Amino acid sequence: MDVQDYDVIVAGFGNAAQTAAFAAYETGARVLVLEKAPQGKRGGNTWFSHGAQFRHVHNGIADVKPLLPHVPEKEWEKIDLSPYTRDEFYSDVMRVTRGRSVPELAELLVNESYPTVKWMRESGIQWEILYSAGVPENGRFRWHHGSSFIHSKDGGAGLVEMWHRILQNKGVEIRFGTAATRLLTDDKGRVYGVVAQNSEGFTEIRCKGLVLGCGGFSANPAMRAQFLGGGWDLGKVRGTRYNTGDGIQMALDIGAQPFGHWAGSHATPIDADAGEYEAGFLDPANRRHRTHRYGWTLGIMVNTDGRRFVDEGEDFHAYTYAKTGAEIVKQPGSIAYQIFDAKVKDSITRLLYEGATPVVANSVRELAEKLEINPDVLVQTVEQFNGAVAQDRPFNEVIRDGKCTKGIYPPKSNWAQRIDTPPLVAYAATGGLTFTYGGLKINARCQVLNRLDQIIPGLYAAGEVTGGFFYYNYPSGSGLMRGAVTGRIAGGNAAGR
Ligand SMILES: Cc1cc2nc3c(=O)[nH]c(=O)nc-3n(C[C@H](O)[C@H](O)[C@H](O)COP(=O)(O)OP(=O)(O)OC[C@H]3O[C@@H](n4cnc5c(N)ncnc54)[C@H](O)[C@@H]3O)c2cc1C
């Protein structure tokens, strides 16, 4: 077997790995990147992050302006953005993860979020304003509390492309179609390299520090069934087909500690017609027609039995979308119908329901017949819902309006309006797996820990490979942020900074 030598090896080529490779390069290290996917499919789930939103702490416009130097002064005058403090970000993480996120890791994510997006800008990553999260109001745009404000230029694909160009310009070596398959350890347990596999066979490559940035196990049906549970082996995957849990498995094989919410995942409502993999887009090759179906907070959602099964108005979708996909997968046939009436037509259009084919009807009974749901049941569900809608306060989709239902289960806690204005539309949705939450235990230096809570020398992890950040649910825009924060730290430390 051919043997080669580098300072740092990074496995993966999504945002976490790319960030790690650049951070290692900055220290002067000789870096090698191994990407399992061929070049045309590079970039992992990062590539599929069409919104590519980054959630970070800021103090309002003064902090975000340096990230967006190309935005003219006139544009800023139309923007209302209140600060998003460390305490707010931290409590959002803790609230949605039911207090389970590991405080040391949640603090790392929160405290390093702004310095990291600033460093990315200085490193050559271009940001844009995330207008899709802003709400138009009287000629201005307002971001409701906790909405992400920036995204990378040209989405996740743009982010992968920008990092690729930056790394290429710096002369960092990248091998596509080359998977990390096995970690090499010495008799003290130190990781001194990896066995890589490409179409020509296996190569042993040595290094001083190795960063695993090679994703979770979302594209591994056996691991999905084993850890996420029934139904998920057949579930649809919104992102890459290459995240098959290799990095996690390789590290477990040398005694790393499994950590975090292994039965938990980020899974969102997507179009029922989406593909098995790369289901973030109805047409992935051309990045056309996003499959996300995030408007359910404005209507009701029923299963194929015609019954509601979640509180559709529990919170803004940014705080519930990541857990709602799994609720749909638990329903018969893993299908739900999102039903809206004409009152919210404009909002649904704004939420980018393009590319989907709704079923349209002039009455609930007609809708049920077209959806092949028992009409008596759906009529009863809608009548019960309509009768329970509180009429004592106005509907306002920009705030948690408290316009709720009374006396039905499940309740709808906000944005409850009667379904009574035809035409009625129904969109078929299923759960789409975005990424998995379980992974490896790391410390705040992104060093991987063994089952005795000791550091495994030479081994670092970043992004989806890590566990302990997210449980049950997650606040939108935190996946890319976690990848960038941990990638930057892991890459710098792997190079011995
Ligand atoms: C449709 C969609 C939309 C999303 N939108 C957002 C968003 O707006 N904001 C947000 O914060 N998050 C979003 N996410 C989540 C976000 O994409 C991920 O959390 C994040 O990109 C993970 O980064 P990563 O680098 O850890 O993994 P990935 O980007 O998945 O990268 C993993 C890399 O490892 C490679 N790999 C796998 N196995 C091996 C191996 N054995 N050897 C070498 N390489 C290997 C893969 O090919 C890939 O390049 C979205 C995800 C999807 C799917």
The ligand as an SDF file (V2000), in Angstrom:
LIG
                    3D

 53 58  0  0  0  0  0  0  0  0999 V2000
  -32.5550   20.5320    2.0720 C   0  0  0  0  0  0  0  0  0  0  0  0
  -31.7160   21.0210    3.2240 C   0  0  0  0  0  0  0  0  0  0  0  0
  -31.8160   22.3450    3.6290 C   0  0  0  0  0  0  0  0  0  0  0  0
  -31.0600   22.8020    4.7150 C   0  0  0  0  0  0  0  0  0  0  0  0
  -31.1220   24.1320    5.0510 N   0  0  0  0  0  0  0  0  0  0  0  0
  -30.3480   24.5930    6.0530 C   0  0  0  0  0  0  0  0  0  0  0  0
  -30.2980   25.9910    6.3660 C   0  0  0  0  0  0  0  0  0  0  0  0
  -30.8770   26.8320    5.6880 O   0  0  0  0  0  0  0  0  0  0  0  0
  -29.5520   26.3700    7.4410 N   0  0  0  0  0  0  0  0  0  0  0  0
  -28.8450   25.4840    8.1990 C   0  0  0  0  0  0  0  0  0  0  0  0
  -28.2090   25.8780    9.1670 O   0  0  0  0  0  0  0  0  0  0  0  0
  -28.8370   24.1630    7.8900 N   0  0  0  0  0  0  0  0  0  0  0  0
  -29.5550   23.7050    6.8490 C   0  0  0  0  0  0  0  0  0  0  0  0
  -29.5240   22.3780    6.5260 N   0  0  0  0  0  0  0  0  0  0  0  0
  -28.6890   21.4820    7.3540 C   0  0  0  0  0  0  0  0  0  0  0  0
  -27.2360   21.6450    6.9430 C   0  0  0  0  0  0  0  0  0  0  0  0
  -27.1040   21.4140    5.5650 O   0  0  0  0  0  0  0  0  0  0  0  0
  -26.3340   20.6390    7.6340 C   0  0  0  0  0  0  0  0  0  0  0  0
  -26.5620   20.5900    8.9960 O   0  0  0  0  0  0  0  0  0  0  0  0
  -24.8740   21.0330    7.4150 C   0  0  0  0  0  0  0  0  0  0  0  0
  -24.6440   21.4270    6.0930 O   0  0  0  0  0  0  0  0  0  0  0  0
  -24.0020   19.8660    7.7390 C   0  0  0  0  0  0  0  0  0  0  0  0
  -22.6870   20.1790    7.3710 O   0  0  0  0  0  0  0  0  0  0  0  0
  -21.5880   19.0690    7.4570 P   0  0  0  0  0  0  0  0  0  0  0  0
  -20.3950   19.6580    6.7940 O   0  0  0  0  0  0  0  0  0  0  0  0
  -21.4940   18.5420    8.8240 O   0  0  0  0  0  0  0  0  0  0  0  0
  -22.1530   17.8630    6.5650 O   0  0  0  0  0  0  0  0  0  0  0  0
  -22.3560   17.7820    4.9900 P   0  0  0  0  0  0  0  0  0  0  0  0
  -22.5280   19.1200    4.3890 O   0  0  0  0  0  0  0  0  0  0  0  0
  -23.4230   16.7910    4.7550 O   0  0  0  0  0  0  0  0  0  0  0  0
  -20.9730   17.2200    4.4600 O   0  0  0  0  0  0  0  0  0  0  0  0
  -20.5720   15.8730    4.6880 C   0  0  0  0  0  0  0  0  0  0  0  0
  -19.4990   15.5580    3.6670 C   0  0  0  0  0  0  0  0  0  0  0  0
  -18.8430   14.3310    3.9940 O   0  0  0  0  0  0  0  0  0  0  0  0
  -18.6860   13.5670    2.8000 C   0  0  0  0  0  0  0  0  0  0  0  0
  -18.4720   12.1740    3.2170 N   0  0  0  0  0  0  0  0  0  0  0  0
  -19.3480   11.2720    3.7050 C   0  0  0  0  0  0  0  0  0  0  0  0
  -18.7220   10.1310    4.0280 N   0  0  0  0  0  0  0  0  0  0  0  0
  -17.4040   10.3010    3.7400 C   0  0  0  0  0  0  0  0  0  0  0  0
  -16.2520    9.5010    3.8560 C   0  0  0  0  0  0  0  0  0  0  0  0
  -16.2970    8.2470    4.3140 N   0  0  0  0  0  0  0  0  0  0  0  0
  -15.0510   10.0260    3.4670 N   0  0  0  0  0  0  0  0  0  0  0  0
  -14.9530   11.2760    2.9640 C   0  0  0  0  0  0  0  0  0  0  0  0
  -16.0330   12.0890    2.8140 N   0  0  0  0  0  0  0  0  0  0  0  0
  -17.2420   11.6160    3.2190 C   0  0  0  0  0  0  0  0  0  0  0  0
  -19.9420   13.8670    2.0140 C   0  0  0  0  0  0  0  0  0  0  0  0
  -19.8130   13.5310    0.6690 O   0  0  0  0  0  0  0  0  0  0  0  0
  -20.0470   15.3770    2.2600 C   0  0  0  0  0  0  0  0  0  0  0  0
  -19.2040   16.0810    1.3910 O   0  0  0  0  0  0  0  0  0  0  0  0
  -30.2260   21.9070    5.4240 C   0  0  0  0  0  0  0  0  0  0  0  0
  -30.0900   20.5880    4.9880 C   0  0  0  0  0  0  0  0  0  0  0  0
  -30.8170   20.1440    3.8890 C   0  0  0  0  0  0  0  0  0  0  0  0
  -30.6320   18.7220    3.4510 C   0  0  0  0  0  0  0  0  0  0  0  0
  1  2  1  0
  2  3  1  0
  2 52  2  0
  3  4  2  0
  4  5  1  0
  4 50  1  0
  5  6  2  0
  6  7  1  0
  6 13  1  0
  7  8  2  0
  7  9  1  0
  9 10  1  0
 10 11  2  0
 10 12  1  0
 12 13  2  0
 13 14  1  0
 14 15  1  0
 14 50  1  0
 15 16  1  0
 16 17  1  0
 16 18  1  0
 18 19  1  0
 18 20  1  0
 20 21  1  0
 20 22  1  0
 22 23  1  0
 23 24  1  0
 24 25  2  0
 24 26  1  0
 24 27  1  0
 27 28  1  0
 28 29  2  0
 28 30  1  0
 28 31  1  0
 31 32  1  0
 32 33  1  0
 33 34  1  0
 33 48  1  0
 34 35  1  0
 35 36  1  0
 35 46  1  0
 36 37  1  0
 36 45  1  0
 37 38  2  0
 38 39  1  0
 39 40  1  0
 39 45  2  0
 40 41  1  0
 40 42  2  0
 42 43  1  0
 43 44  2  0
 44 45  1  0
 46 47  1  0
 46 48  1  0
 48 49  1  0
 50 51  2  0
 51 52  1  0
 52 53  1  0
M  END
$$$$
